Amino acid sequence: MSLKKTGGVSAFPTRGGVHAPHRKNTADCETVVMPPPEKILLSMSQHIGAPCVPVVKKGDRVEVGQLVADSDSPVTAPIHSGVSGTVTGTTELLLPGGKTAQALIIESDGQQTVHDSVRPPVIDTFEDFIAAVRASGAVGLGGAGFPTHVKLNPPDRDAIDTIIINAAECEPYITADYRECMENSWDVVSGVQTVMEFLNASRVIIAIERNKPAAIAELSKIAKTVSTPLRRVEVRRLPARYPQGAEKVLIAACTRRKVPAGGLPSDVGCIVMNVTTCAFLSRYFKTGMPLVSRRLTVDGSAIAHPQNVRVTIGTPVKEVLAFTGGLKHEAGRLLMGGPMMGLALMDGELPVLKQNNAILAFAKEDPDTALHAATTCIRCGRCVQACPMNLTPPSIAAAYSAGDLERAEKLGLLTCMECGCCSYSCPAHRPIVQTMRLAKEALRRERK
């Protein structure tokens, strides 16, 4: 399909990035619904911000859509049960990245009885809208996990003129957002219209990489039918170059605006939302069913039958793998998320989290996942050229290694978004992005 026939407007050029192989093997795989498991484990940390606290206890009966955990913190998102059954206790989970979290254990009764609190919310005012978004349990479903009600309630709402719907999905392998665009395009646009109305934004840009022409064509067609002279909905074609989906890169590509160091998208009049989050809100406003399930891409060289699967949040990863046919090779690496920014799992015991958009398993003999010994930096500058934030990663890494965190910060440590372009492009296989993460953690500990 030619780009002229797909519709959409080309994006503005941006700096850096890498041409990671796309490997969208599951792009044509319609979503398969996995039956709820016999037991779910609901982590109390499924979002950026303070963890939730259970509002149910051992022995309590719960139903689908029932609130089971919440927090008084302003940056948090409530958690709901995706099964009906009995709370059998709590356990401690070791999350990707090394942090621990409490988790509720709920054994299903197999009935999937829906709780009587599940009903469409009544929304008359902006305050009602934000309250409903919070009650839905929505977070960024593209992987970030930022509570959506916080994002949609910026300090200066009148300054927001542009909402960007992130459908870039630039990570290799992952097609969960693409399938949302293809299977639920009207939900995407309905969610766009609702958010646009309550934020009184004059423009919505749906941003998609140009390697997804079918989705561009589908959403462009719908966008034309809902656009008005005062409220424009447009589709913008992005270069198929990682990391086009990163917030700051996306804003530059769509608007030419530059988010200041340490700033937020709202500082330049923008709000960025994941496309699946937007579509989910549309369904929640119509049905009242909170976020209790999500679509995952299951793929990788060790996966027997790569596919997109809708699973109940809290389902153990090993059960998702079993549902898709198990492993055809022994897995040398198991990831939650994409190969560029995803996190490695020790095993399949960890449950699916709200922000988890993929499970990737790679065979031990897969050359793409082989670990290489780091060698001396040859000062080739490829990492500098690839950095979308215009940083000099070797200088920051050197400052951290010398124990000079103040200099690392001055060089832009906190501007780094950990996209991994530096490590990907390094011919010496140096763990640059890993060093950035260690440096950030060291700086946080120093400031405590």
PLY file of the C-alpha trace (Angstrom):
ply
format ascii 1.0
element vertex 448
property float x
property float y
property float z
element edge 447
property int vertex1
property int vertex2
end_header
0.00 0.00 0.00
1.56 3.34 -1.03
1.94 6.10 1.54
-0.15 8.45 -0.61
-3.11 6.10 -0.30
-2.78 5.65 3.45
-3.47 9.28 4.28
-1.93 11.16 7.17
0.66 13.93 7.27
4.41 13.36 7.48
6.14 14.17 10.76
8.85 16.76 11.34
12.41 15.37 11.44
13.92 14.52 14.83
17.44 13.84 16.03
19.11 10.50 16.67
17.52 7.11 17.01
18.41 3.77 15.46
16.99 1.50 12.78
16.18 -1.50 14.96
14.66 -4.41 13.01
10.87 -4.25 13.21
10.01 -7.96 13.30
6.29 -7.33 13.61
5.55 -11.03 13.19
2.13 -10.82 14.88
0.81 -7.77 13.01
-1.85 -9.85 11.24
-2.73 -11.95 14.31
-6.17 -11.02 15.60
-6.40 -10.95 19.37
-7.22 -14.26 21.03
-8.93 -14.16 24.43
-7.30 -16.32 27.09
-9.73 -17.75 29.66
-9.21 -16.39 33.20
-6.72 -18.47 35.20
-7.54 -20.39 38.36
-5.58 -17.87 40.41
-4.40 -14.31 39.89
-1.72 -12.33 41.71
-2.43 -8.60 41.77
0.69 -6.55 42.42
0.13 -3.41 44.48
2.66 -1.61 42.25
1.30 -1.53 38.72
1.89 2.13 38.03
4.39 4.94 38.50
3.78 6.36 41.98
2.85 5.13 45.42
1.82 1.47 45.73
-1.77 0.63 46.57
-2.97 -0.93 49.81
-5.49 -3.83 49.82
-9.05 -2.90 50.80
-10.02 -6.58 51.06
-8.61 -9.27 53.34
-8.04 -13.00 53.41
-11.30 -14.91 53.16
-13.25 -12.10 51.46
-15.27 -12.92 48.36
-14.67 -10.62 45.40
-16.21 -10.26 41.96
-15.10 -9.07 38.52
-14.54 -5.32 38.45
-14.55 -4.94 42.22
-12.10 -2.52 43.81
-9.53 -4.53 45.79
-6.73 -2.00 46.40
-6.29 1.77 46.47
-4.18 4.57 47.94
-4.65 8.13 49.21
-1.59 9.25 47.25
-2.36 11.67 44.40
-0.11 9.69 42.02
-1.56 6.20 42.06
-4.24 4.14 40.31
-6.75 1.79 41.99
-6.66 -1.94 41.31
-9.65 -4.19 40.53
-10.18 -7.93 40.41
-10.42 -9.62 37.01
-12.01 -12.78 38.46
-14.73 -13.65 40.92
-13.61 -15.80 43.81
-11.91 -15.65 47.19
-8.94 -13.71 48.51
-6.59 -16.39 49.87
-3.83 -14.14 51.17
-0.92 -11.96 50.12
2.59 -12.62 48.91
5.69 -10.62 48.04
6.75 -10.24 44.44
10.20 -9.43 43.09
9.40 -7.07 40.23
11.56 -6.56 37.13
14.25 -4.08 38.07
14.76 -5.56 41.54
12.03 -3.82 43.54
9.60 -5.78 45.69
5.83 -5.36 45.99
3.00 -6.89 47.95
0.45 -8.83 45.91
-3.07 -10.07 46.57
-3.79 -13.71 45.75
-7.31 -14.35 44.46
-8.55 -17.87 43.64
-11.21 -17.91 40.95
-14.55 -19.68 41.37
-14.87 -19.97 37.60
-18.14 -18.03 37.56
-16.83 -14.60 36.47
-19.65 -12.88 38.35
-19.59 -9.13 37.71
-19.67 -6.83 40.73
-22.70 -4.55 41.05
-20.47 -1.47 41.12
-19.69 -1.99 37.43
-21.86 0.56 35.65
-21.18 3.44 33.26
-20.03 6.54 35.14
-22.15 9.70 35.14
-20.00 12.53 33.76
-21.28 16.09 33.67
-18.25 18.15 34.64
-14.48 18.06 34.23
-14.21 16.96 37.86
-16.58 14.06 37.11
-14.42 13.16 34.12
-11.17 13.03 36.12
-12.88 11.07 38.92
-14.15 8.54 36.39
-10.73 8.15 34.77
-9.21 7.52 38.19
-11.95 5.05 39.14
-11.25 3.08 35.94
-7.73 2.24 37.15
-6.28 3.49 33.87
-2.52 3.86 33.47
-0.29 4.28 30.44
-0.73 0.94 28.66
2.22 1.44 26.34
4.63 0.46 29.09
5.09 3.62 31.16
2.29 2.96 33.66
1.74 6.63 34.58
-1.72 7.13 36.17
-3.94 8.54 33.43
-6.08 10.76 35.68
-2.94 12.65 36.74
-1.82 13.13 33.13
-5.24 14.44 32.09
-5.37 16.98 34.92
-2.36 19.28 34.32
-1.77 22.33 36.54
-2.69 24.73 33.71
-5.42 23.04 31.72
-6.07 26.17 29.62
-2.52 25.97 28.23
-3.17 22.57 26.60
-3.97 22.93 22.91
-2.71 19.61 21.52
-3.34 16.01 22.51
-1.03 13.44 20.91
-2.25 9.85 20.74
0.82 7.63 20.74
0.33 4.73 18.34
3.97 4.69 17.20
4.81 1.31 18.76
8.45 1.58 17.73
9.76 -1.38 19.77
10.59 -4.47 17.69
8.14 -7.40 17.91
5.30 -5.62 19.76
2.00 -5.22 17.86
-0.49 -4.82 20.73
-1.24 -1.16 19.94
-1.39 -1.87 16.21
-4.08 -4.49 16.80
-5.99 -1.96 18.92
-6.01 0.40 15.95
-7.16 -2.34 13.57
-9.70 -4.08 15.81
-11.10 -1.14 17.79
-10.53 1.95 15.66
-13.87 3.50 16.61
-13.04 3.08 20.30
-9.80 4.97 19.66
-11.61 7.85 18.00
-14.44 7.86 20.55
-11.89 8.12 23.33
-10.15 10.92 21.41
-13.39 12.89 21.13
-14.18 12.54 24.84
-10.72 13.59 26.00
-10.67 16.43 23.48
-14.02 17.73 24.73
-13.20 17.73 28.45
-9.73 19.23 27.98
-11.08 21.74 25.46
-8.14 21.02 23.15
-8.28 22.33 19.60
-6.17 19.60 18.03
-5.59 15.87 18.35
-2.72 14.19 16.51
-2.75 10.40 16.19
0.91 9.51 15.60
1.80 6.21 13.91
5.02 4.92 12.37
4.72 4.69 8.60
5.43 0.93 8.65
1.76 0.49 9.65
-0.05 1.69 6.50
-3.28 -0.22 7.18
-3.71 1.45 10.58
-2.85 4.86 9.11
-5.49 4.40 6.41
-8.16 3.18 8.85
-7.67 5.97 11.38
-7.25 8.66 8.71
-10.62 7.72 7.25
-12.33 7.96 10.64
-10.47 11.12 11.66
-11.87 12.96 8.62
-15.43 12.13 9.67
-15.07 13.54 13.21
-12.89 16.60 12.56
-14.47 20.06 12.73
-13.03 23.51 11.98
-12.65 24.16 15.73
-11.47 20.67 16.73
-9.14 18.94 14.32
-8.23 15.26 14.46
-5.34 14.32 12.20
-3.08 11.33 11.66
0.65 11.95 11.43
3.05 9.47 9.82
6.29 8.99 11.76
9.56 7.60 10.41
9.95 3.91 11.27
12.90 4.67 13.52
13.30 3.83 17.20
12.45 5.58 19.60
9.74 7.56 17.79
7.25 6.69 20.53
9.19 8.40 23.33
7.20 11.39 24.63
9.75 14.12 23.95
10.67 12.71 20.53
6.99 12.35 19.65
6.19 15.94 20.62
9.08 17.23 18.51
8.01 15.07 15.55
4.38 16.18 15.75
4.63 19.84 16.77
8.31 20.95 16.54
8.02 21.90 20.22
10.87 21.06 22.59
10.11 19.96 26.14
12.63 21.69 28.44
15.06 19.62 30.51
13.21 18.41 33.58
9.93 19.60 32.09
6.69 17.90 31.17
4.71 17.76 27.90
2.14 20.09 29.48
4.87 22.76 29.68
4.67 23.06 25.88
0.88 22.74 25.63
0.75 18.98 24.94
-0.59 15.83 26.54
0.59 12.46 25.22
-1.65 9.40 25.63
-1.13 5.81 24.57
-3.62 4.69 21.92
-4.76 1.61 23.84
-5.30 3.67 26.99
-7.46 6.05 24.96
-9.55 3.20 23.53
-9.90 1.60 26.96
-11.33 4.83 28.41
-13.91 4.90 25.64
-15.06 1.40 26.59
-15.03 2.22 30.30
-17.27 5.25 29.82
-19.77 3.02 28.00
-19.65 -0.08 30.23
-18.14 0.85 33.59
-15.80 -2.16 33.48
-12.46 -1.04 34.95
-9.02 -2.12 33.76
-8.96 -5.84 34.54
-7.52 -7.26 31.31
-5.21 -6.20 28.50
-3.72 -7.30 25.19
-0.18 -8.73 25.11
2.05 -9.58 22.19
3.66 -12.97 22.84
6.61 -13.50 20.50
10.31 -14.28 20.21
12.46 -17.06 18.78
11.54 -19.46 21.62
7.76 -19.03 21.30
5.93 -21.88 19.59
2.97 -19.84 18.32
3.49 -16.06 18.37
0.22 -14.19 18.76
-1.68 -11.35 20.43
-3.58 -12.43 23.51
-6.04 -10.66 25.80
-5.30 -11.81 29.34
-6.64 -11.12 32.81
-4.28 -8.81 34.69
-2.57 -10.86 37.40
-2.21 -14.02 35.28
1.21 -15.63 35.82
3.46 -15.24 32.77
4.10 -19.00 32.63
0.37 -19.60 32.11
0.27 -17.11 29.25
3.18 -18.95 27.63
1.40 -22.28 28.10
-1.77 -20.88 26.51
0.16 -19.83 23.40
1.61 -23.31 22.94
4.61 -23.16 25.25
8.23 -22.84 24.20
9.67 -24.59 21.16
13.23 -23.94 22.41
14.71 -23.44 25.83
14.47 -19.75 26.67
17.76 -18.00 27.21
16.04 -14.71 27.89
12.49 -13.87 28.99
11.38 -10.26 28.75
8.41 -8.23 29.94
8.13 -5.56 27.24
10.23 -5.00 24.15
13.88 -5.88 23.50
14.99 -2.23 23.68
13.41 -1.07 26.95
11.83 -4.23 28.36
12.96 -5.82 31.59
14.31 -9.35 32.00
12.36 -11.86 34.11
14.04 -14.54 36.20
11.20 -16.95 35.49
7.54 -17.11 34.51
6.14 -16.79 38.03
5.63 -13.02 37.87
2.07 -11.97 36.98
1.02 -9.77 34.09
0.91 -6.11 35.13
-1.29 -3.32 33.78
1.58 -1.67 31.91
2.90 -4.94 30.47
2.35 -4.89 26.67
4.44 -7.91 25.64
6.07 -11.14 26.75
9.08 -12.06 24.63
11.04 -15.29 24.96
14.27 -15.83 23.03
16.07 -19.12 22.46
19.44 -19.65 24.10
21.11 -20.04 20.71
19.51 -16.86 19.30
22.49 -14.71 18.15
20.54 -11.50 18.70
20.37 -12.11 22.45
23.95 -13.26 22.96
25.85 -11.42 25.67
29.13 -9.94 24.52
32.03 -8.92 26.73
32.50 -5.16 26.76
35.72 -3.85 25.26
37.43 -0.48 25.43
35.51 2.53 24.11
36.99 3.50 20.74
35.51 7.03 20.75
33.61 6.39 17.53
30.76 8.69 18.56
27.98 6.35 17.43
26.24 6.54 20.80
26.31 10.35 20.65
24.93 10.30 17.13
22.15 7.88 18.13
21.06 9.70 21.32
17.70 11.38 20.64
18.25 13.70 23.63
21.55 15.09 22.28
23.60 13.77 25.20
27.19 12.48 25.32
26.68 9.13 27.09
30.38 8.23 27.48
31.04 11.46 29.38
28.13 10.83 31.75
29.24 7.23 32.29
32.80 8.39 32.99
31.57 10.92 35.55
29.56 8.22 37.32
32.53 5.82 37.32
34.65 8.58 38.89
32.02 9.10 41.60
31.21 12.62 40.37
27.41 12.51 40.35
27.17 16.29 40.28
29.03 16.41 36.98
26.94 13.51 35.62
23.81 15.49 36.39
25.20 18.64 34.75
25.94 16.60 31.63
22.25 15.64 31.39
21.95 12.38 33.33
18.34 13.07 34.32
17.46 13.97 30.72
18.32 10.42 29.63
15.14 8.43 28.96
16.92 5.07 28.96
15.86 4.23 25.41
18.96 2.09 24.89
19.99 3.60 21.54
23.49 4.17 22.93
24.05 0.54 23.90
22.41 -0.73 20.71
24.75 1.30 18.50
27.95 0.66 20.49
30.41 -1.60 18.56
32.32 -2.21 21.81
29.18 -3.65 23.48
29.56 -1.29 26.43
26.61 -1.33 28.91
25.96 2.39 28.53
22.23 2.52 29.26
22.70 0.18 32.23
25.34 2.57 33.58
22.86 5.44 33.16
20.31 3.57 35.27
22.89 2.88 37.98
23.92 6.53 37.98
20.31 7.70 38.36
19.74 5.32 41.25
22.96 6.51 42.93
21.82 10.12 42.56
18.43 9.32 44.07
20.07 7.60 47.04
22.41 10.54 47.57
19.49 12.95 47.74
17.46 10.94 50.25
0 1
1 2
2 3
3 4
4 5
5 6
6 7
7 8
8 9
9 10
10 11
11 12
12 13
13 14
14 15
15 16
16 17
17 18
18 19
19 20
20 21
21 22
22 23
23 24
24 25
25 26
26 27
27 28
28 29
29 30
30 31
31 32
32 33
33 34
34 35
35 36
36 37
37 38
38 39
39 40
40 41
41 42
42 43
43 44
44 45
45 46
46 47
47 48
48 49
49 50
50 51
51 52
52 53
53 54
54 55
55 56
56 57
57 58
58 59
59 60
60 61
61 62
62 63
63 64
64 65
65 66
66 67
67 68
68 69
69 70
70 71
71 72
72 73
73 74
74 75
75 76
76 77
77 78
78 79
79 80
80 81
81 82
82 83
83 84
84 85
85 86
86 87
87 88
88 89
89 90
90 91
91 92
92 93
93 94
94 95
95 96
96 97
97 98
98 99
99 100
100 101
101 102
102 103
103 104
104 105
105 106
106 107
107 108
108 109
109 110
110 111
111 112
112 113
113 114
114 115
115 116
116 117
117 118
118 119
119 120
120 121
121 122
122 123
123 124
124 125
125 126
126 127
127 128
128 129
129 130
130 131
131 132
132 133
133 134
134 135
135 136
136 137
137 138
138 139
139 140
140 141
141 142
142 143
143 144
144 145
145 146
146 147
147 148
148 149
149 150
150 151
151 152
152 153
153 154
154 155
155 156
156 157
157 158
158 159
159 160
160 161
161 162
162 163
163 164
164 165
165 166
166 167
167 168
168 169
169 170
170 171
171 172
172 173
173 174
174 175
175 176
176 177
177 178
178 179
179 180
180 181
181 182
182 183
183 184
184 185
185 186
186 187
187 188
188 189
189 190
190 191
191 192
192 193
193 194
194 195
195 196
196 197
197 198
198 199
199 200
200 201
201 202
202 203
203 204
204 205
205 206
206 207
207 208
208 209
209 210
210 211
211 212
212 213
213 214
214 215
215 216
216 217
217 218
218 219
219 220
220 221
221 222
222 223
223 224
224 225
225 226
226 227
227 228
228 229
229 230
230 231
231 232
232 233
233 234
234 235
235 236
236 237
237 238
238 239
239 240
240 241
241 242
242 243
243 244
244 245
245 246
246 247
247 248
248 249
249 250
250 251
251 252
252 253
253 254
254 255
255 256
256 257
257 258
258 259
259 260
260 261
261 262
262 263
263 264
264 265
265 266
266 267
267 268
268 269
269 270
270 271
271 272
272 273
273 274
274 275
275 276
276 277
277 278
278 279
279 280
280 281
281 282
282 283
283 284
284 285
285 286
286 287
287 288
288 289
289 290
290 291
291 292
292 293
293 294
294 295
295 296
296 297
297 298
298 299
299 300
300 301
301 302
302 303
303 304
304 305
305 306
306 307
307 308
308 309
309 310
310 311
311 312
312 313
313 314
314 315
315 316
316 317
317 318
318 319
319 320
320 321
321 322
322 323
323 324
324 325
325 326
326 327
327 328
328 329
329 330
330 331
331 332
332 333
333 334
334 335
335 336
336 337
337 338
338 339
339 340
340 341
341 342
342 343
343 344
344 345
345 346
346 347
347 348
348 349
349 350
350 351
351 352
352 353
353 354
354 355
355 356
356 357
357 358
358 359
359 360
360 361
361 362
362 363
363 364
364 365
365 366
366 367
367 368
368 369
369 370
370 371
371 372
372 373
373 374
374 375
375 376
376 377
377 378
378 379
379 380
380 381
381 382
382 383
383 384
384 385
385 386
386 387
387 388
388 389
389 390
390 391
391 392
392 393
393 394
394 395
395 396
396 397
397 398
398 399
399 400
400 401
401 402
402 403
403 404
404 405
405 406
406 407
407 408
408 409
409 410
410 411
411 412
412 413
413 414
414 415
415 416
416 417
417 418
418 419
419 420
420 421
421 422
422 423
423 424
424 425
425 426
426 427
427 428
428 429
429 430
430 431
431 432
432 433
433 434
434 435
435 436
436 437
437 438
438 439
439 440
440 441
441 442
442 443
443 444
444 445
445 446
446 447
